[in-house]
Amino acid sequence: MKDSFRKTSPLSLKANMLWNSVGSTVYLGFQWLITIAVVRLSDGYDAAGALALGMAVSNIFSPIGQYKVRAYQVSDVEGEFSLGQYIGLRVITCVIALIVMVVYGLATCPVDSLSVVYLYGIYSFGPIVVDVLHGEDQRQGRMDVIGKSLIQRGIISFFSFCMVFALSSSLDFALIAMCVTTFSVIAFYDCPRTRRIAGSLKPDMNLHTIRCMLQKFLPAVVALLFCSAVPTIPRQILGMVSGSEVLGVYSSVAAPVLIIQMGAQYVYAPMLTQFAKLYAGGNVSGFWRLFAKLSVAVLGIAIAGILFFLIFGEQLLLLLYSASIVPYTYTLPPLVVCTVITAYIWFIGDLFIAVRDLRGNLKMFSVSIAICCFSMVPLVEKFGMNGVSYCIIISFGLAVAIMLPRLRNSASSKYVSKMRESE
């Protein structure tokens, strides 16, 4: 029945990758410009500080709302769960995330910042809500819908924020404008197009199914928390050992390098559905050929990134910041390797989910956090800022090396089962 709602054919893999890359780049670029605009359009740094607090709080509850469903959904080529069930689960996780946001805000945030924290939190629910629609768009091979949505939301939210903030000098009003424009794009662009592609968007609120999904995806959620902790904890150690100023320098140098990490993710994310199809069909050789191609692509991105920052890193840092940060250019090459390996372990983790080995995904990130906790203090004490990068490289790199044999076995399991069925 679902296919009767599909008015257009899936796009080619290259077209999907292009739309995903362009849309994500535009969206992230305008989100970054908002943090610049709030400083340029205000007299001091109070508004920027309040906005940063809202972003920090949203980073706490957003993983709860996302519940690491996207990778499972886009690789659900055999229809284990319906779109309505994924939407129903998203309704429940968003309610839980909302409660966490309210309670955490009351417990930890200054009263005069609560309105900004909550308004930015509401704005952050937009990407969480639309993510489940984008998962279906990707599964149906229509990532042009995703790219166009990201472009529209990025541009409109930025200009609505700047216009309202410039006229009113009120961060609250500017965030309200962002909420209105973001949810308008979702309501009037995303919903109709995903409905046209996939059919009904009515949530399936069967509590038994939702409970099963919550239990099934829990290992992936815990793995996500461990994955986020590996880059975070060594930075905290750096701040404790060397002071907040050194940590600020490291974070500032690291900011432009993150585009490499995002670029690597844009390369592999559209391929997850293809990996899932190869796995479901028991095509082990095809699975590993595609894996090898993407691994080479990620390596190419790493080499290009290192060369770029070796040649232009000093000029880029000087352009973005000031001459005082130029002496820290030496931290760029380890940071590039660090960000690429981070993107690569995300890729391996999503492959574990695509082959339905969520416990393997959890085990890999459990290994990485254990290595991180063991190595971070001596590395940071000996190498300073580069010690943070070395810790992340070692933690994620060793975890991938240790868990690749399990991924090989998991990816081959479907082939073995199909061979047994044929016998």
C-alpha positions, -999 to 999 in steps of 0.1 A, spaced: 0 0 0 29 24 8 42 24 -27 9 38 -40 17 71 -23 50 75 -41 45 100 -69 81 101 -80 109 77 -84 140 76 -60 169 98 -70 203 85 -79 228 79 -51 250 108 -64 220 131 -64 210 121 -29 246 126 -16 247 161 -33 214 172 -19 224 160 16 258 177 15 246 210 2 216 212 25 236 202 56 264 226 48 240 256 42 221 248 74 251 244 96 267 275 81 237 297 90 234 282 124 270 292 130 263 327 117 236 331 143 262 329 170 282 356 152 251 378 146 241 378 182 274 394 191 274 419 162 238 430 168 242 436 206 261 460 227 278 434 250 281 397 254 251 391 276 229 379 248 256 357 234 261 341 268 224 335 272 222 320 237 252 298 245 235 286 276 203 277 257 224 257 232 242 239 259 210 228 276 195 217 243 226 195 237 216 176 269 180 168 260 183 165 222 199 130 223 169 119 243 145 133 217 165 118 188 169 84 207 194 74 179 165 62 157 177 77 124 203 51 115 179 22 124 151 38 105 169 45 72 183 9 73 149 -7 80 146 -20 44 125 -50 55 98 -29 71 103 -40 107 85 -8 119 61 15 100 65 52 96 36 57 120 54 37 147 86 57 142 66 89 146 48 75 176 81 68 193 93 103 184 63 118 201 71 99 233 108 107 233 100 144 227 77 145 257 104 129 278 130 153 264 107 183 272 103 172 308 141 168 311 146 203 296 121 220 320 134 202 351 171 207 342 165 244 334 148 251 367 175 233 386 206 247 369 198 279 350 195 315 363 159 327 365 165 356 341 179 331 315 151 306 316 130 322 289 159 321 264 168 285 275 132 273 270 126 292 237 158 278 222 148 244 235 115 247 217 133 258 185 156 227 189 126 204 188 121 214 152 151 194 139 142 165 163 106 163 150 115 166 113 143 141 116 119 112 116 103 125 84 138 129 69 145 93 79 116 82 57 126 105 29 161 89 29 147 54 31 126 62 0 156 77 -19 144 113 -18 171 132 0 163 162 -22 134 169 2 159 168 31 183 191 14 157 217 4 142 216 39 176 222 55 184 251 31 150 268 38 152 264 75 188 275 77 182 307 56 148 317 70 157 311 107 189 331 103 173 361 87 142 360 109 165 360 140 186 389 127 157 410 116 137 407 148 168 410 171 180 441 152 145 457 155 137 447 191 170 440 208 151 411 224 166 377 223 132 362 233 114 378 204 142 367 180 139 331 192 102 331 189 106 342 153 130 314 147 105 289 162 76 302 140 96 301 108 112 267 115 79 249 123 62 267 94 87 251 70 82 217 86 44 221 85 40 235 50 70 219 32 82 187 49 49 172 60 32 174 26 61 161 7 68 132 30 31 124 30 32 123 -8 62 100 -7 52 76 21 16 81 29 0 88 62 19 106 89 -5 96 117 14 85 148 9 49 159 7 52 197 5 15 205 22 15 239 34 -21 236 52 -14 203 67 19 217 80 1 247 96 -26 225 112 1 204 125 20 235 141 -12 247 155 -22 213 171 12 207 184 18 242 219 2 236 224 27 207 213 56 229 238 46 256 265 42 229 257 77 217 263 91 252 296 73 254 306 86 220 298 121 231 318 117 263 351 107 246 357 141 231 342 160 261 360 145 291 396 151 279 387 187 272 375 190 308 408 176 320 427 201 298 407 229 315 416 215 349 453 211 342 460 241 320 431 265 328 401 278 309 421 301 286 440 272 271 408 252 268 392 282 250 422 283 226 419 246 218 381 249 213 386 279 190 412 262 168 390 231 167 359 249 155 368 253 118 382 218 116 348 203 124 338 209 88 360 180 78 341 157 103 308 169 88 321 164 53 330 128 61 296 122 76 279 136 44 298 110 24 286 80 42 252 89 56 233 85 23 248 51 19 233 35 50 202 24 32 224 8 5 244 -11 31 212 -23 47 199 -36 13 232 -54 7 230 -70 42 194 -79 38 201 -96 5 231 -115 20 255 -98 -5 286 -99 17 311 -91 -11 290 -61 -22 288 -49 14 326 -50 19 333 -34 -15 312 -5 -6 328 -4 28 362 -3 12 352 25 -11 339 47 17 369 40 39 392 52 10 370 83 6 373 91 43 411 86 41 411 110 11 392 136 31 418 132 59 447 137 36 431 167 19 422 182 52 457 179 66 472 194 35 447 223 35 453 232 71 491 229 68 490 254 39 462 277 48 456 270 85 475 300 98 457 324 74 423 309 83 429 313 121 441 348 116 410 356 95 386 341 120 402 353 152 433 374 158 471 372 157 472 359 192 460 325 181 485 320 153 512 303 176 487 275 182 486 264 145 506 233 155 475 218 170 457 216 136 472 184 121 463 162 152 429 179 152 422 170 116 431 133 123 410 134 154 379 147 136 383 122 107 386 93 131 356 106 150 336 106 118 349 71 109 338 56 142 303 72 137 303 54 103 313 20 119 287 25 147 259 32 122 270 1 102 266 -20 134 230 -6 136 224 -13 99 233 -50 104 212 -50 136 240 -55 160 232 -27 185 251 -45 213 282 -45 191 278 -7 186 275 -3 224 305 -25 231 326 -5 206 319 28 223 322 12 258 358 2 248 365 37 235 353 54 268 373 29 288 405 36 268 398 74 271 395 73 309 427 53 312 448 75 289 435 111 290 453 123 322 489 112 312 484 124 276 470 158 285 497 163 311 525 154 287 512 169 254 488 197 266 463 206 239 475 180 215 471 154 243 433 159 240 435 151 203 459 121 209 435 107 235 405 108 211 426 93 182 438 64 204 404 58 221 384 57 189 411 42 167 417 12 190 380 7 196 374 5 158 404 -19 154 391 -42 182 355 -43 169 360 -47 132 361 -85 134 328 -84 151 314 -62 124 326 -86 98 308 -115 116 277 -95 120 276 -84 84 281 -120 73 253 -134 95 226 -127 70 245 -145 42 249 -176 65 213 -176 74 202 -174 37 225 -202 28 210 -224 56 175 -215 43 184 -226 8 197 -259 21 
